[in-house]
Amino acid sequence: MQCRQIGGAMKFIHTSDWHLGRKLHNQELLDYQREFCKWLLATAQEQQAAAVVVAGDIYDRALPPVEAVQILDETVAAFAKSDVELILTPGNHDSAVRLSYGGKVMADSGVHLRTDVPGITQPVVLSDEYGDVGFYGIPYLLPDAVMAELEADRSHEAVLAAAAERIRADAGERGLERIVVMAHAFIKGGSAKAEESESERDISVGGIADASAAVFDGFNYTALGHLHGPQTVSLAESDTVVAYSGSPLAFSFSERNHTKSVALVKINGTGTVSVERLPIPVGRGMRQEKGNLEELLAQAADDPGDTRAWLKVILTDNVRPESPMERLRGVWHNTIALDFQPAGAVGETQLAPLGRLERQNPTLVTKDFMEFHTGAEPDQVRSELIDGVVTASGEEAK
Ligand SMILES: [Mn+2]
C-alpha cells in the first residue's frame, strides 16, 4: 500500500502490450521500443500524471532476449527516480514469476508489480485533493492455473469475475470509492465487435477465451491489455469505462491503419472518467502494395512513395516471378513481407478438379495443382517438365 498526495484530480496513463523483444518480419524493433519507453516517462511528467499502468504483455516471451530485459531495466530505473508511479501486470506472453523478480524491493521506489492472485487485493493507493484512488492489478489469469485458488469455474469469465469480486470486497473494507482495475483478457462489450489484429496470440487455450465487460461493472476505469488496437468496450447502463490502450507499435501489417496511442485518463472527485488518447510519435509507417510485379516495379520507378515506411507486397502474378523480393528491394528497400495471391486462382467453391485425386494419376494431379494455383493450364515447357519428373520417379503416367 502506497499513498501519495497530488494536486488537482487524479490523472494517469494507461498502456499495454509492449512486447519487448518482438520482431516485425525479422526486423528488430528494440530501438523503437526503447524510444517509446523514454517518450512515455517524459509524457507522463509533462502531463503531470501520477502513474503509468501497463496491463500485460510487457515482454514478448516468457524468456525474453537480453536486450528486452535491458530496456525494461532502464525503464524501471528511470521511473523509480521520477515522481511517476509505475504499475505492471503480466499478460499471456509474460512469465509472471520472472516478471515478479525484484518486485518487493522496487515497491519502495514507486515501481509496483502485481503478478499473482494474492496481489490482486493489494492496491496501490494514490491520493489527489479529493481523496484516495485504488489501483488494482489483475495478472493474466489462465483458468487452469488459478481456478482452484479463486474458487471459480474453468473459464476466463469465471476467474475474472472471482477476481473482480475480491476487489469489490477489498475496496469496501478499505473504504476506497474510486477504483481503477488493470486486466489482460479478451473482453467483449454489449454491441460493437472487438477489433482483433494478426499479432495477438489466441488465449482460448484453457477455457472460454472471452469474458463480458459486465464483470468490471462498478469500477471507475478498467485498463485492459491484449487487443493491439486502441478501443473502448461498451458497457450498457453503467458509468464504468472499460478500454484497451492498444500496443505502442504495430506488430503486423493488419495494424497499419491504427493510430498507436496511450490513454491519458482523468478521474474527478465524484469518480467521473474522461479519456484522451495521446498518439505515440515513435516507429515507422507501414504500407501495403498489391499487384503484378512488373507493374509494381514500373510504378515504383515512377514514384517510390514513402520509402521509409515498412512495406508488404502482395503479388498477383499467376506464375511466380523469379527473385521477387530482390527485385522489389531494388526499388523499395523497406520491403519486409511478401505474399502471393495469384489473380487467376480459383476460389474454394471451384475445387471440383481436385476430385480427380481419386484417380491417383501423379501427372494429372500435378497439372491440376498448377492450374488451381495459377489459374491457367501449364504451358508446354512446364507440361513436359512434369511428365519428365513423373516418369523419372518411376511412377509412369497412367
Ligand atoms: Mn499482446
Residues whose N, C-alpha, C, O or C-beta is under 5 A from the ligand:
A	BS01	MN	D17 D57 H226
